[in-house]
């Protein structure tokens, strides 16, 4: 018997990403001005860039003839996937992804190879959602594209796009994204009723003592404890901003020395330190005199709308608890002076209350870990509450994201087949309003079930080939009360 032929594989990778507006370069001599931002894996000449922009425009304009309200969103080819998104009228984002592939030698010709491109493992909705999320976060920090052009210039817009997208695009890993990313929910920290009410009372007292504070957003170890923001898009954007930006900036690392989770000290034994990171802040038409930080600050990029200086308010040599993060919002038109004196006063008020709140959350987390240990789940689940945007999976319980890790209790390895089956089941379930529940058995032997009712979505993957349809239905019946009941631990 001949040994199996060796197979090499490569993942999905971003080929190029660009943002353009055809109105900025209407003539052949000025068409290069249409391009607002461009980045590619390889060095690309300007004429090639403009051909790519021209192709995107042609595809969009052609599809508008047949569907004026919903133009081209994606194009499939053998080797690539091209996705379009129009965040604002006239402004287009285009993302080109090189498909994953498997290369194996030909059985008939030893010198030849056979290439199989993995088109089915890349979900269009997932790619579109990544583009939408990136724009929402950009808008939170810089405002809309059109407002920047109107108040400043096209050059200012190009600089802001470069500042925001230059590193972000190459962090997109479409091999790891799944339904968790498509739903774009918020990971809330498990709380008891008393702790939730304590957090609410804490915020009410804070706003009563500091009336210039319009809203508060509290996180504990990367998970949301409280948010007073009114809009869903704002909540999502601030959540992603805190997780993806503030928790990873060099400025924050100077103030916050991370402790290893496995060697974590009790919260009560750590000193609560205050540090201020001023971020989102003043509009483009605000004067430098009203800026909360001097314009010559070394932390402030020349064209940045957000500021991230660190203000040390205590002895830096003392150990401290960094789990509890409180994000406060101040209206730009109030003229509040966020100087060191104000921050010291705010820190003095916050410190004891934040310490007490953090201790209560720590106790809730310890209780929740015991519950999870007793569950010993043999399935993978995603639960999403549309009313408050709360999303929950096994892995997100521990780390506030859907990224698997060595501490995860999930016994199932989620394959590309499972991801695709789960995505397709959700699309079918939501597209038919008469359906509330679907159960599918994949040819590989695993079961995927979905339920959509009472403004909640619940999905389960059960990898037990011996289970029958009746067994799966019984399992769903047992699980439903857990996720459709109270959101609190008690």
N, C-alpha and C positions, 0 to 999 in steps of 0.2 A: 504493500500500500504506500503510495506516494505521500510525503509530508505536505501539509497545507501550504499554499503559496503565501508568502509574506504580504501583509497589507499595511500601507502607510496611510495616515489620515491627517487632515488639517481642519481647524475649527472655522466657524463664521468669523470674518474680520471686516472691519470698516475699511472701505476703499477710499471714498471721499465724501465730504459733507460741505454744503455751501448754502448761503442765504443770498437771495437776489431780489431786485425789484426792477422790472422792465421799464418803468416810467423814468428812471434816473439816466438812462442812456438810449434815447429814442432813435438816434442816427447811427450810421455805421461807424463814424469817427468817434462817437462817445459811448458805444455799446459796452466798453469795458467798465464804465461807471455803474452799470447795473449790478455788478458783483460787489456785495457788501462784506461778505466773509467767505473764505475758502480754506479748507485744510484737506490734505490728502496723505496717504501712506507713502507715496513716492513724489518726488519733485515733478511738478506739472507745469509746462509752458502756458503762457497766457492764452494762446490760440486754442489749446486743448480745453482749458477751463471754459472759454466762451462757447466752444462747440457743445460742451456738456450742458451749459446753461441754455443754449439754443434748443437742444434736444428736449430738455425739461419743459421749456415754454411751448414747444410744438406739441408735445404729448398732452399738456394741460389744455391748450387751446382747441386741439382736435376733439378731445373728449367732452369739452363744453358744448360742442354742437349737438351732441346726443343727450347730455345731462348737464344743463346749465347750473343747476343748484348743487350738483355733486360731481365735480370734475375728477380727473384721474387721481387716484390715491396711491397706487403701486403698480409696478411693471415687473413681470417675471421673465427672466431669460435662463438659458441653460446654466450660466456661470454666476449670474449676479441677480440681486434684488434691488430695485430702485423704488424708493418711497418718497411721496410728496406730502407736504403739510403747509397750509396757508394760515398762519397764526393771526395775521391782520390783512385787510384788503390790499392786494398788490404785493405783499411780502411773501415769498415762498422759501421754504426749506426743502432741500433735496438731500437724501442720504442714500449712498450706494454701498451695498454690502456684498463682498465676495462670499459665495456660498461655501459651506463646509464640503469637503470631498474625501473620498476614499480611493486610493490608487493601489491597484494590484497588477501583477504581471499577467499577461495573456497566456492561456493554456496552449493556444495554437502557435503563437509566435513568442519565443522567449525574450526577444529584444523589444517587443511592444508592451504597452501598458494599457489597462482599462481604467477609466476615471468615472466614478459615480458621484454626481453632485447631490447633496442632501437638501433638496429644495423643501421637502415636507417638514423638516425640523425647525423651520424659521417661520414664526407666526407674524402676519401683517399687523394685527391689532397690537401686539406687543411692541413692535417697532414704532407704530404711530403714537402709542401711549408714552414711550420714552421721549419722543420729540415734543409732545404736548407738555409733559412734566418739565422738561428743560425750559420751555418758553415761559411757563407759569412762574418758575423760580427766577428767571431773568427779569420778568416784569415786576416781581416783588422788589428786586434790588435796584433796577434801573428805570422802571417805567416802560411804556410801550415804545415800539420802534418809531411810530409816527410822532409821538410827543417829543422824542429826542431830536428828530429832524426839524420839527417846528420851532422848538425853543433854542436849539443849539445849531447843529449842522449835520450833514451826512457824514462828514469826517468824524465827528464825535460819536455817531452811531457805530461806525466801523471800529473805532477804538474800544468801545464798550463790548461789542460782539467779540472782538479779539480777546479781551480781558476775561470774558465769561466762558467762552467755548474752547479756547486754545487747549486747555488741559482736560476739560470735561469730555469732549468727544472721544478721546482715546481711552477713557475709562469705561465706556459702554461695552459690556460683554454680553452679547446676545446669545451666548451658549449657556449662560446661567440664569437669565431672566425666565420667569414663569408666570402663572396666573396671579400670583401674589403681586407682581409688578403691574400687570394689566389692570387689576382692580384698583390699585393705588389707594389702599386704605391706610388708616392710622393705627399703630400699635399702642394700645392703652395699657398702662400698668394695672395688674389685678389689685383691686382695692376692696376693703371692707366698707360697709355703709358709713361707719363712724369716721374712717379715714377720709372718705370722699367729702363728707360734710365738714370735716376739719379743714380740708384744703379750700373748700368754698368759703368758709368763714375767714380763713387766713387772707384770701384775696380781697374779700369785702373790707376787712379791716385795713388792709394795705391801701386800697383806693380811697378809703375814708380819711386816712392820715396824709396821703400824698395825692391830692385831687388832680394833679396834672397827668397822672397815669391813666391812660384810657383803657388798656387791656393788659392781661397777664397770660403767660403761657408757661406752664410748669412741666418739667420732665424729670424723671428719675432713672438714671442709668440708661438713657436713650429711649425711654418709653414715656408716653404722655400721661400726666396725672390730672392736669386741668388746663382747659383752654377757654378763653372768653371771646375769641374771635368769632365774628358773625358769619362769614362766608366760607363755604366748603373749600373753594380754591385757595383762599388765604390760609386756612388751617393747613392744608396739604403743603403749600409752598413754605410756610414757616417751619413746619415739621421737617421737611427735607433740608431746608437751609441749616437748621440747628444740627441735624444728624450728619449731613454731608460736608458742611463747611466749618462751622464753629468747632466741632469736636475734632477737627483735623488740621486746623490752622496752626502755623508755627507760633503765632502770638499767644494762642491759648495754651500751647504746650509749655511756654515759659512760665505760665502762672499755675497750671494744673499738672502735677506730676502723677501720672496714672499709676494705680495700684493693680497688681495682678489679681484677677478674680479668684483664683485658687488660694491666694494668701490674704484674702480680704479681712481686714480687722473689723470688729464690731463698730457700728456707726457711733455709738455712744462714747467710744474711746478716742475718737478723732475730733480735732478742733475744727469748727466751721469757719472757713476763711471766705472773705468777700473779694470778688474781682469783677470789674466792670468791662464788658466789651460792648462798645457802642456800634451798633450796626444798622442800618437803614434809616435814613436819617433825614437828610435834608434834600429838598427838591432842587432841580437844576436852576430855578429862578430865585433860590435863597441866596442871600449875601454871605460872604465869607465870615463877616462879623457875627452872624447868627449861628455859625457852625459850632457844634459842641466841642470840637477839637481844633486847635490852630491849624491853618491850612498848610503850614510848613512841617507838619508831623511826618516823621520818617515812615510811619505805617500807612500813610495815605497815598495810594497811587495817583498819578497826575490827573487822570480823568475818571476816577472812581466816584461813584455816588454813595458807597457805603464805607464806613470807617470802622477799623478794628484795633484801636489801641488798647493796651492792658493797663489797668490802674491797680497797683498793689496797695491794699488797705490794712495789711496786718504783717506780722513777723513771718517772712518767707521760709524760715527754718523750722517752723512747727508743722507737724503732720496735720493733715486735714482731710475732710470728706468731700469728694468732688461729685458724688452721685446726683445730688439735687441741683438742677439748673433752673433758674427763674429768669424768664425773658419778659421784659417790661416794654410797653409801647407808649410813646409820648407824641401827641399831635405836633406836627412841624410848625403850625401857625400859632402855637401857644407862647413861643419865645422862651421856653424853659431853659434855664442855664444849667447844663449838666456838668458843672465844675466839680472839683475835688471835694469841696465843702458839702455840696448837695449829695454826692455819692457816699461820703462818710456818714452823713445823717441817715441816708437810706440804708446803708449797711448796718448801722447800729440798730435800726428798727428791725431789719430783716433777720439778723443773725439768730436770735433766740427762737423766733417763730419757725424759721427754716430748719433749725436743728430739731425741734420737736416734731415737725411734719416729716422730716427725713427718718426719724426714729420709728414713727408709726408705719411709714411705708416699708421700712426694713422688716418690721414684724410681719406685715401682710405678706411680704415676699417669702419669708421663711415658712409661713403657713401654707402658701401656695405651692412651694417646692415639695412639701410633704404630700399634698394632694396629688401632684403629678407623679410622685414616686409610687404612690399606691395604685394609680391608674394602669400603668404598664400597658400602654396602648399598642395595639398591633395593626395600626393603620395610619395613613397620612390624611390630614383634614385641613380645610380652609373654611373659616366662618367669617362672614362679612355682614355687618349691620349698616344698612344704608342710611339710617336716621342719624347716627353719630359718627359714621365713617370708620367704626372700629373693625379691625381685621385681626384674625388670630390664626396661627398655625403652631405646630409643635416647636419649630425652631425660633419663630418670632417671640414665643413666650420667654425664651432665655436671652435673646440678643437684640430684639427689636428689628430683626430683618429675617428674610427667608433663606439666609445663607446657612447651610449645614455646617456643623462643627463637631469637635470631638466630644463635647458635653451633651450633644443632642440625644434625646430619648427615642427618636424616630427610628424604628427598626427597618423601615423600607427605604431602599435606594431608589430615588425617583429618576426614571429613565426618560429619554426624549420621547419615547412612545407614550408614556404616561402623561407627560406634559401636553402633548398634542391632543390626546384623547380627552383630557380634562378641559382644554381650551375649546374644543369643538362641542363638547357636551354643554358647556356654559352658553355658547353662542346659540345653540338650538333651543336651550331651555328659556333664554331671555327673549328670543325672537317669536316664540309662540306663547301668547298671554294666557292661553287656556291650560298650559302645562304648569304644574307645580312640582313635579318630581320625575326624574329620569334615572334609570339604572342601565348601565352598559357593561357587557363582558367583552374584553378585548381578546383577540385570537391568541395573544401571548399568555392568557390565563388570569390576568388581574381584573378586578371589578372597579368601575368608577360610577359613583352615584352622586346626584345633585338634587337639591331641594331649594325652591324659591317661593317664599311665602312670608307674609307679615313684615315686608320690607327687609327681609334677611335672606342671605344666600348661604348655603351650606354644601360643601363638596367633600367627598371621601374617596380615597383610593385604598382598596383592600386587596392585598396580594396573597390570596389563599385559593389555590386552584380547586381545592376540594369543596369549597362552599357552593351551595345552590342559590338560585334566585330567592327562594324563601328564606334562606339563612341571611342573605344580605339585607332583605327587607326587615327582618327581625333586628338586625344590628342597627340599622338606621332608626328604627322605632325606639330602641334603647338610648341612642345618642341624642335624638331630637330634644328631649326635655333639658338636657345639659346646656345646649346652646340657645334654645328658645326660651329659657327661663330668665332668672334675674342676672343682671350684669355684675352683681357684687359677689364677693366670696362667701358672705354669710346671708 
